[in-house]
Structure formats: C-alpha cells, structure tokens
Amino acid sequence: MSHPLGVSRPDLEVTDLPSPEEVFKVSKIGPKELFKYAVGPSLIALGISIGSGEWLLGPLNVGQYGFVGVGWVIVVSAVLQTFYNVECSRYVLATGETPVVGWGRVPPGWMLWVPLSVLIVIFAFIAGGWAASAGQGVYALVHGVPPAATDLEPRWWAVGLLVLVFLITAGARRISRALELANWVMVSTILIALLAVDLLVVPFSLWWEGIVGFVTPAAPPAGITATQLGALAGFTALASGLNWYVMGHYRDKGYGMGYRVGYISGLRGERREILASGVTFPDDERNRSMWRRWYRLLMVDMWGVFFVGAILGMLLPTLLMSQAVVLSGERPTRANVPTFVASALGEEYGRVIFYVALVVGVLILFSTQLGIFEAMVRVTTDAANSTSPRLRALIAGDPRRFYYPFMILLLVLISIIMFQSLPVGLVEWSANMSNLGALIYPFLLMYLNSKLPRPARPRPWHYVILVLNFLFFGFFFVNFIADFVGDPLVTF
C-alpha cells in the first residue's frame, strides 16, 4: 500500500504512526516526560532565534529609533513565523521527510526545487555574520575593551567558534540531541541572565514603554529604511520564509513518521541509514487519534517554547539597549552594536556587568551560528541523500560520510567570507535574503500539505496565514531588492 504525493518522487509507503511512548521509550507522557523527552526541536530553533535579530538588529533599531513603530513589527513577525513553523513541521510529522526533500514533490519536480532550495539556504546564511559578531564579544572578553572596526583578530576568534561547532557535532552520538542539550544550557542561561540584568538596571517606566511598543500598531519611525525594518522582520523569531531549514529536526527527534525514516548520527553514534523517501499513515481511527496526540506535542513545542522564548528573547535585549542609550547619551552604530550594551552598562555599573553582558552576547550569537552552520550542512546532506542513488551507494548508506566533509568545506568558505564586511552588514544581508523564501515556500507548503492523509491536512484558515506570510515578508524583500538596485519602493 502506498500514498501518491506530488511528482518526480516515489510514492510514500503507508504504515502506522508510532506512539509518543514508543518513540521516547516511556510508559506515559506527563509534564515531566514532556519537557525531558518530547520538547526539543523548538529549542534548536529558539537557539537560532535568540541571535542576530535579538542581539543585533532589534537592539540596533530600537536603540536608534525607539520602540514605537518597531515593536509591533517584531510581534507580527513572531506570530506569523510560529504559524509557518507549525505548517512546515506538519509535513515532517506526516511523512518523515524533511522540507527540502518534500519540495522535490512540487511540480515541476525535484530537479528545480531541491538544488534551488539548497542554494538559497547557503546563499542566505554563508556570510557567517553571527560568528563574526560573537568574535567581537570574545575579543572584548579577552582584552577588556571592544575591538576597533578595522581589527581582524575578532574574525579569527570567529573561525575558532566555527571549529567548536564542528567539534560539538563530531563528538555527538545523535547530532540533534547534542544540539538540544547545548541549547537547553545556552538558552536558559541567556534568558535568566538577561532577565536578572534587566530587573537590576532597567527602570519600570522603560519596561512599560517596551511592552506598550510591542503591542501598539504604529507607522514606522521617520528615518528608518524598509531594508532595516525588513532585516528586523526577517530575523525576529527565526528566518521568515526559510524557517523550514530547521524543522527537519522533528524527523531526527522521531516525531510522528520521522521515527520510521531515521536520523543523522554523530561520529560517536551508531551508523544509521536514512530512507531516501518518506512514509505516511492510513486514515483510520487509531492513526487519527495518534496524529492528534503528535500534533498537540508539536503545538506545545512551538507555541509554549519557541514563541514565548522568541518574544522574551527580543524584549529583554531591546530593553537593555534602550537603557544603554539613556546611560551613554549615544546611539549604537552597525559597527559597535555587538558590544555597545556591554560598554555602556560597564561604564555605569562596573566591570562585572560589562563582562556579564559580553558573555550573554557571545552565547546568543554562538547559539545562532551553531544552529545555522549545522543546518546548512544538514539541508545539503538530506537533499543529496534523497535525490542521488549514486551518492547513497558511494557513502554506503551512511550520511555521515557526506555530512562531515561538507561541513569542513563550508567552514573554510565561511571563514573566508567573514573577513569581507562588517558583521552587522553580513547579518542584514542574510535577513533580507531570508525574506526571499516567503515569496516561494508558503505556496509549496500549501501544495504539499493539501495532499497529506486527510487527518493531517490543514484547515482553510491555515492557508490564509501562509498567504499573510507571503505578503508581510515578501513586501520587505521586494523593497530590499529595489533599494539594492536603485531607490526603495517605500521610505519612512
């Protein structure tokens, strides 16, 4: 028995959904088991999320223009992206295929969509702006002062951080699990430290101003460009139209049919084969009930962990930046924003706060680069493994034989590119390229999800949300291109 889905790819085999208890090897899924075993992929996404938008672009825009007219863009972006994440993950849970493999089922077929999608992801994220910005923080930790704009030493620290990403993945038994554990530590440390520092140094009036600015629709502030606003929208939460590149972790976690397909193991783990094509489930009472259980777990993971964490991850750093602007009497620039908060707070409150803010900044940016660097390798590995029988024969069914050599190649390329521009400039480029994905992937996703087994198909209003993603993020990308080649379509 098989389930046809799309073109140019094999039909999906049909078998029963596993139960969460079977996947996570527990007798029941209670609150303890939920957070110990089931929650996880959203943490990897959140580790990436609390990064360039939260520590660089959000604070930069709020520091220069204030909360009004900027904050509501953050909230709208986070809401739309969380809905989009759920729809991308729906496909993974129902088929066990990662999105980059699923795109190959959309007409005209995999020869267009799979290589194009890999190129878009790599083109958007290969600049390495997060590692370069984290390198500035490491430099300041080592030397006690922020680096000069022309100093190249921070870039070498950034190369070292990329090597650390390689070592984390190489030392893992199961790469997704290693990323989850790393992000449990980093994300919890980041949010607790930010909350503590905010409570210590930010007055209540500024807290209120920030919260009101987040929930009050208002015109963009005068002077801000749509390119700046588009970068903020693109990298609030995750990466707008390219969020799909992280959702494949639900397969490796074993959510739904991902359990039947396999995962990428680390060098210390067992050799694991990943099926070249996915599987799905029959439309019967048992599987309908099991699908509802998996979908509820997905909603807890995305809305309870990712969305809440993304909002806090943006609010807390922007509050610190606003206070830093008040204390210093200056506004951040694209060159100094990675260390601006630490310098301003250090001048007012002493060296301890200076170093705490630097450590938090480095963790924020490193957690982002960790997820993005690994995801570029993962997307390429999944694409190559699913579409090339010759490669599968060459690697003898072991994806690690492609994964790690490609990671080394990518590490070298990113290291070269990082020396070419200011870190924040690199990040703004990546953010606006992410908005390009919103012009393409919502429609591919609508096609795929409409052909899933009936219990897994979205409701009609879900399609409306995907169109809103296209309109919101697509507007910013079109304006970015117009600005890049001549005059922007919209100025404020």
C-alpha positions as CSV (number, residue, x, y, z in Angstrom):
1,M,0.0,0.0,0.0
2,S,1.3,3.5,-0.9
3,H,0.2,7.1,-0.9
4,P,0.9,9.2,-4.0
5,L,2.1,12.7,-3.2
6,G,3.3,15.2,-5.9
7,V,5.6,14.5,-8.8
8,S,9.1,13.2,-9.5
9,R,9.5,11.3,-6.2
10,P,8.4,7.8,-5.2
11,D,5.0,7.3,-3.5
12,L,5.0,7.3,0.2
13,E,4.9,3.9,1.9
14,V,2.0,3.5,4.3
15,T,2.3,2.2,7.9
16,D,1.0,3.1,11.3
17,L,2.1,6.1,13.3
18,P,4.2,5.2,16.3
19,S,3.0,6.4,19.7
20,P,4.9,9.0,21.6
21,E,5.6,6.5,24.3
22,E,7.2,4.1,21.8
23,V,9.4,6.9,20.4
24,F,10.5,8.3,23.7
25,K,10.6,5.0,25.5
26,V,8.4,5.9,28.4
27,S,5.3,4.5,29.9
28,K,3.3,7.8,29.6
29,I,3.8,11.4,28.5
30,G,3.2,13.6,31.6
31,P,4.6,17.1,32.3
32,K,8.0,15.6,33.4
33,E,8.3,13.4,30.3
34,L,7.1,16.2,28.1
35,F,10.0,18.5,28.9
36,K,12.5,15.8,29.5
37,Y,12.0,13.9,26.2
38,A,9.4,15.4,23.9
39,V,10.3,19.1,23.8
40,G,13.5,19.7,21.8
41,P,13.4,20.7,18.2
42,S,11.9,24.1,19.2
43,L,14.9,24.7,21.4
44,I,17.3,24.3,18.4
45,A,15.1,26.8,16.6
46,L,15.0,29.1,19.6
47,G,18.8,28.9,20.0
48,I,19.0,30.2,16.4
49,S,16.1,32.6,17.0
50,I,17.7,34.3,20.0
51,G,20.6,35.7,18.0
52,S,21.1,38.3,15.3
53,G,17.6,39.8,15.4
54,E,17.6,39.8,19.2
55,W,21.2,40.9,20.0
56,L,22.0,42.9,16.9
57,L,19.1,44.1,14.6
58,G,16.4,44.5,17.3
59,P,18.6,46.5,19.7
60,L,20.1,48.4,16.8
61,N,16.7,49.6,15.5
62,V,15.3,50.2,19.0
63,G,18.4,52.0,20.1
64,Q,18.3,54.3,17.0
65,Y,14.5,54.8,16.7
66,G,12.8,53.7,19.9
67,F,10.1,51.1,20.5
68,V,7.1,52.7,18.8
69,G,6.7,51.6,15.2
70,V,9.4,48.9,15.6
71,G,8.0,46.7,18.4
72,W,4.8,45.7,16.6
73,V,6.8,44.5,13.6
74,I,8.6,42.2,16.0
75,V,5.4,40.7,17.4
76,V,3.7,40.3,14.0
77,S,6.8,38.6,12.6
78,A,7.0,36.2,15.6
79,V,3.3,35.2,15.3
80,L,3.4,34.7,11.5
81,Q,6.6,32.7,11.8
82,T,5.3,30.4,14.5
83,F,2.3,29.5,12.4
84,Y,4.6,28.9,9.4
85,N,6.9,26.7,11.6
86,V,3.9,24.6,12.6
87,E,2.9,24.1,8.9
88,C,6.4,23.1,7.9
89,S,6.6,20.7,10.8
90,R,3.1,19.2,9.9
91,Y,4.7,17.9,6.7
92,V,7.6,16.4,8.6
93,L,5.4,14.7,11.1
94,A,3.0,13.3,8.5
95,T,5.7,12.0,6.1
96,G,9.0,11.7,7.9
97,E,10.6,13.8,5.0
98,T,12.4,17.0,5.8
99,P,11.1,20.0,3.9
100,V,14.0,20.2,1.5
101,V,13.1,16.6,0.4
102,G,9.4,17.4,0.2
103,W,9.9,20.4,-2.1
104,G,11.1,17.9,-4.7
105,R,7.5,16.6,-4.9
106,V,6.1,20.0,-6.1
107,P,5.7,20.5,-9.9
108,P,7.8,20.7,-11.9
109,G,9.8,18.4,-9.6
110,W,13.0,17.8,-7.6
111,M,15.4,18.9,-10.3
112,L,14.3,22.5,-9.8
113,W,13.2,22.8,-6.2
114,V,15.8,20.7,-4.3
115,P,19.0,22.3,-5.7
116,L,17.4,25.7,-5.7
117,S,16.4,25.4,-2.1
118,V,19.9,24.3,-1.0
119,L,21.4,27.2,-2.9
120,I,19.0,29.7,-1.3
121,V,19.8,28.5,2.2
122,I,23.5,28.5,1.7
123,F,23.4,31.9,-0.1
124,A,21.4,33.4,2.7
125,F,23.5,32.1,5.6
126,I,27.0,31.5,4.4
127,A,28.1,35.0,5.3
128,G,28.8,34.0,8.9
129,G,27.7,37.3,10.5
130,W,26.8,35.6,13.7
131,A,30.2,34.1,14.3
132,A,31.9,37.3,13.3
133,S,29.8,39.3,15.8
134,A,30.4,36.7,18.5
135,G,34.1,37.0,17.7
136,Q,33.9,40.7,18.6
137,G,32.4,39.7,22.0
138,V,35.2,37.1,22.6
139,Y,37.8,39.8,21.7
140,A,36.3,42.2,24.3
141,L,36.3,39.4,26.9
142,V,40.0,38.7,26.3
143,H,41.2,42.3,26.0
144,G,38.7,44.1,28.3
145,V,37.8,46.6,25.5
146,P,35.7,46.4,22.4
147,P,37.7,45.9,19.1
148,A,38.3,48.6,16.6
149,A,36.3,48.4,13.4
150,T,39.4,47.5,11.4
151,D,40.8,44.9,13.8
152,L,40.9,41.5,12.3
153,E,41.5,39.5,15.5
154,P,37.8,39.1,16.2
155,R,37.4,37.3,12.9
156,W,40.0,34.7,13.9
157,W,38.1,34.2,17.1
158,A,35.0,33.7,14.9
159,V,36.8,31.0,13.0
160,G,37.6,29.3,16.3
161,L,33.9,29.3,17.2
162,L,33.1,27.6,13.8
163,V,35.6,24.9,14.7
164,L,33.9,24.5,18.0
165,V,30.6,23.8,16.2
166,F,32.4,21.1,14.2
167,L,33.7,19.5,17.4
168,I,30.2,19.6,19.1
169,T,28.6,17.7,16.2
170,A,31.6,15.3,15.8
171,G,31.5,14.4,19.4
172,A,27.8,13.6,19.4
173,R,26.1,10.2,19.3
174,R,23.0,11.8,17.9
175,I,23.5,15.3,16.4
176,S,20.0,16.7,17.1
177,R,20.2,15.5,20.7
178,A,23.6,17.2,21.2
179,L,22.2,20.4,19.8
180,E,19.1,20.2,22.0
181,L,21.3,19.8,25.1
182,A,23.6,22.6,24.1
183,N,20.6,24.9,23.6
184,W,19.0,23.9,26.9
185,V,22.1,25.2,28.6
186,M,22.6,28.3,26.4
187,V,19.0,29.4,26.0
188,S,18.2,29.0,29.7
189,T,21.5,30.8,30.7
190,I,20.7,33.6,28.2
191,L,17.1,34.2,29.3
192,I,17.9,34.0,33.1
193,A,20.9,36.3,32.8
194,L,19.0,38.8,30.6
195,L,16.0,38.9,33.0
196,A,18.3,39.4,36.0
197,V,20.2,42.2,34.4
198,D,17.1,43.9,33.1
199,L,15.4,43.7,36.6
200,L,18.6,45.2,38.1
201,V,19.2,48.1,35.7
202,V,16.1,48.9,33.7
203,P,13.5,51.2,35.4
204,F,9.8,50.2,35.4
205,S,8.9,53.1,33.1
206,L,11.2,51.7,30.4
207,W,9.7,48.2,30.8
208,W,6.3,49.7,30.3
209,E,7.4,51.7,27.3
210,G,8.9,48.5,25.7
211,I,5.8,46.3,26.3
212,V,3.4,49.0,25.0
213,G,5.7,49.5,22.0
214,F,5.4,45.8,21.2
215,V,1.7,45.6,21.2
216,T,0.8,49.0,19.7
217,P,0.4,49.2,15.9
218,A,2.1,52.3,14.6
219,A,3.7,53.7,11.5
220,P,7.5,53.0,11.2
221,P,9.6,55.8,12.7
222,A,10.9,58.6,10.5
223,G,14.3,57.8,9.1
224,I,14.2,54.0,9.3
225,T,14.5,52.3,5.9
226,A,12.4,49.4,4.8
227,T,15.6,47.4,4.4
228,Q,16.4,47.9,8.0
229,L,12.9,47.1,9.0
230,G,12.9,44.1,6.7
231,A,16.0,42.7,8.3
232,L,14.4,43.1,11.7
233,A,11.2,41.3,10.5
234,G,13.2,38.6,8.8
235,F,15.3,37.7,11.8
236,T,12.8,38.3,14.5
237,A,12.0,34.7,15.8
238,L,13.9,32.7,13.1
239,A,14.3,33.4,9.4
240,S,10.9,34.2,8.0
241,G,10.4,32.2,4.7
242,L,13.4,30.0,5.3
243,N,12.4,28.7,8.7
244,W,11.8,25.3,7.1
245,Y,15.6,24.6,7.1
246,V,15.4,23.9,10.9
247,M,12.2,21.9,11.0
248,G,13.9,18.7,9.8
249,H,15.0,18.2,13.4
250,Y,11.5,16.9,14.1
251,R,12.4,13.9,11.9
252,D,15.6,13.3,13.9
253,K,13.7,13.7,17.2
254,G,11.4,10.9,16.0
255,Y,8.2,13.0,15.9
256,G,5.4,11.2,14.0
257,M,6.6,9.4,10.9
258,G,10.1,10.8,11.4
259,Y,10.6,7.8,13.7
260,R,10.2,5.5,10.7
261,V,12.7,7.3,8.5
262,G,15.9,7.7,10.5
263,Y,18.3,10.4,11.7
264,I,21.8,11.7,11.3
265,S,24.1,10.3,14.0
266,G,27.4,11.8,15.2
267,L,30.8,10.2,14.8
268,R,30.4,8.6,18.2
269,G,27.0,7.2,17.4
270,E,25.9,4.1,15.5
271,R,25.8,4.1,11.7
272,R,22.2,5.0,10.8
273,E,20.6,4.9,7.3
274,I,18.1,7.5,6.4
275,L,15.3,6.4,4.0
276,A,15.6,8.2,0.7
277,S,11.8,8.6,0.6
278,G,9.3,9.1,3.4
279,V,6.4,7.1,4.8
280,T,2.9,8.1,5.9
281,F,-0.1,6.7,7.8
282,P,-3.5,5.2,6.8
283,D,-6.7,7.2,7.6
284,D,-8.2,5.0,10.3
285,E,-9.4,5.6,13.8
286,R,-6.2,4.6,15.6
287,N,-4.0,6.7,13.4
288,R,-6.3,9.7,13.5
289,S,-6.1,9.6,17.3
290,M,-2.3,9.2,17.2
291,W,-2.0,12.1,14.8
292,R,-3.9,14.4,17.2
293,R,-1.5,13.4,20.0
294,W,1.6,14.2,17.9
295,Y,0.0,17.5,16.7
296,R,-0.7,18.6,20.3
297,L,3.0,17.9,21.2
298,L,4.0,20.0,18.2
299,M,1.8,22.9,19.4
300,V,3.3,22.8,22.9
301,D,6.8,22.7,21.5
302,M,6.2,25.6,19.1
303,W,3.8,27.9,20.9
304,G,4.8,27.1,24.5
305,V,8.6,27.1,24.0
306,F,9.5,28.7,20.7
307,F,7.0,31.6,20.5
308,V,7.3,32.6,24.2
309,G,11.1,32.3,24.1
310,A,11.3,34.3,20.9
311,I,9.3,37.2,22.4
312,L,11.3,37.3,25.6
313,G,14.5,36.9,23.6
314,M,13.6,40.1,21.7
315,L,12.1,42.1,24.5
316,L,14.8,41.6,27.1
317,P,17.8,42.7,24.9
318,T,16.0,45.7,23.4
319,L,15.2,46.9,27.0
320,L,18.9,46.7,27.8
321,M,19.7,48.6,24.7
322,S,17.2,51.3,25.5
323,Q,18.7,51.7,28.9
324,A,22.3,51.7,27.4
325,V,21.3,54.6,25.1
326,V,19.9,56.5,28.1
327,L,23.0,56.0,30.2
328,S,25.6,56.7,27.4
329,G,23.7,59.5,25.7
330,E,24.8,57.9,22.4
331,R,23.1,55.6,19.9
332,P,24.5,52.3,18.6
333,T,26.0,52.0,15.1
334,R,26.3,49.0,12.8
335,A,30.0,48.8,13.7
336,N,29.7,48.8,17.5
337,V,26.3,47.2,18.2
338,P,27.7,43.7,19.2
339,T,29.5,45.3,22.3
340,F,27.5,48.6,22.7
341,V,25.3,47.4,25.6
342,A,28.3,45.9,27.5
343,S,30.3,49.0,27.2
344,A,27.5,51.4,28.3
345,L,26.5,49.2,31.2
346,G,30.1,48.7,32.2
347,E,30.7,52.4,32.4
348,E,27.7,52.9,34.6
349,Y,27.7,49.8,36.8
350,G,31.2,48.4,36.7
351,R,33.3,45.7,35.1
352,V,31.2,42.8,36.4
353,I,28.1,43.9,34.4
354,F,30.4,44.6,31.4
355,Y,31.6,41.0,31.4
356,V,28.2,39.5,32.1
357,A,26.7,41.4,29.1
358,L,29.6,40.3,26.9
359,V,29.2,36.6,27.9
360,V,25.5,36.8,27.2
361,G,26.1,38.4,23.9
362,V,28.6,35.7,22.9
363,L,26.3,32.9,23.9
364,I,23.4,34.5,22.0
365,L,25.4,34.8,18.8
366,F,27.2,31.5,19.1
367,S,23.9,29.6,19.7
368,T,22.7,31.1,16.4
369,Q,25.8,30.2,14.5
370,L,25.8,26.7,15.9
371,G,22.2,26.1,14.6
372,I,22.7,27.8,11.3
373,F,26.1,26.3,10.4
374,E,24.8,22.8,11.2
375,A,21.5,23.3,9.4
376,M,23.3,24.3,6.1
377,V,25.2,21.0,6.3
378,R,22.1,19.1,7.3
379,V,19.9,20.5,4.5
380,T,22.5,19.7,1.9
381,T,23.1,16.2,3.3
382,D,19.3,15.4,3.2
383,A,18.9,16.8,-0.3
384,A,21.9,14.8,-1.7
385,N,20.9,11.6,0.1
386,S,17.3,11.7,-1.1
387,T,18.0,12.5,-4.7
388,S,21.2,10.7,-5.6
389,P,21.3,6.9,-5.7
390,R,24.9,7.1,-6.8
391,L,25.8,9.1,-3.7
392,R,23.9,6.7,-1.4
393,A,26.0,3.9,-2.9
394,L,29.2,5.9,-2.5
395,I,28.6,6.6,1.2
396,A,27.3,3.0,1.7
397,G,24.1,4.3,3.3
398,D,25.9,6.3,6.0
399,P,25.1,10.1,5.7
400,R,28.0,11.0,8.0
401,R,30.4,10.3,5.1
402,F,28.9,13.3,3.3
403,Y,27.9,15.4,6.3
404,Y,31.3,15.9,7.9
405,P,33.5,16.5,4.7
406,F,30.9,19.0,3.6
407,M,30.9,20.7,7.0
408,I,34.7,21.2,6.7
409,L,34.4,22.7,3.2
410,L,31.7,25.1,4.4
411,L,33.8,26.0,7.4
412,V,36.6,27.1,5.1
413,L,34.3,29.1,2.8
414,I,32.5,30.9,5.7
415,S,35.9,31.7,7.3
416,I,37.0,33.5,4.1
417,I,33.7,35.4,3.6
418,M,33.7,36.7,7.2
419,F,36.7,38.8,6.5
420,Q,34.9,40.8,3.7
421,S,32.4,43.0,5.6
422,L,31.2,44.3,8.9
423,P,29.4,41.6,10.9
424,V,26.1,43.5,11.1
425,G,26.2,44.2,7.4
426,L,26.6,40.4,6.8
427,V,23.6,39.7,9.1
428,E,21.4,42.3,7.4
429,W,22.1,40.7,4.1
430,S,21.2,37.3,5.4
431,A,18.0,38.6,7.0
432,N,16.7,40.1,3.8
433,M,17.6,37.0,1.8
434,S,15.5,35.0,4.3
435,N,12.5,37.1,3.3
436,L,13.0,35.9,-0.3
437,G,11.9,32.5,1.0
438,A,8.5,34.0,1.9
439,L,7.8,34.6,-1.8
440,I,8.2,30.9,-2.6
441,Y,7.8,28.4,0.2
442,P,4.3,29.2,1.6
443,F,2.9,28.1,-1.7
444,L,5.0,25.0,-2.0
445,L,3.9,24.1,1.5
446,M,0.2,24.7,0.7
447,Y,0.5,22.2,-2.2
448,L,2.2,19.5,-0.1
449,N,0.0,19.8,3.0
450,S,-3.2,19.7,0.9
451,K,-2.2,16.2,-0.3
452,L,-1.4,14.7,3.1
453,P,-3.6,12.0,4.6
454,R,-6.9,13.7,5.5
455,P,-6.4,13.8,9.3
456,A,-3.1,15.7,8.8
457,R,-4.3,18.3,6.3
458,P,-4.5,21.9,7.4
459,R,-7.8,23.8,8.0
460,P,-8.7,26.5,5.5
461,W,-7.6,29.4,7.7
462,H,-4.1,27.9,7.9
463,Y,-3.7,28.7,4.2
464,V,-4.8,32.3,4.9
465,I,-1.9,32.6,7.5
466,L,0.5,31.3,4.9
467,V,-0.6,33.9,2.4
468,L,-0.1,36.6,5.1
469,N,3.5,35.3,5.5
470,F,3.9,35.8,1.8
471,L,2.5,39.3,1.9
472,F,4.3,40.5,5.0
473,F,7.8,39.2,4.4
474,G,7.6,39.3,0.7
475,F,6.9,43.1,0.8
476,F,10.2,43.6,2.7
477,F,12.2,41.5,0.2
478,V,10.8,43.3,-2.8
479,N,11.6,46.6,-1.2
480,F,15.1,45.4,-0.3
481,I,15.8,44.5,-3.9
482,A,14.5,47.9,-5.1
483,D,16.7,49.6,-2.6
484,F,19.7,47.5,-3.6
485,V,19.5,48.3,-7.3
486,G,18.2,51.9,-7.1
487,D,15.6,53.6,-5.0
488,P,13.4,51.8,-2.4
489,L,9.7,51.4,-3.1
490,V,8.8,52.8,0.3
491,T,10.6,55.2,2.6
492,F,9.5,56.4,6.0
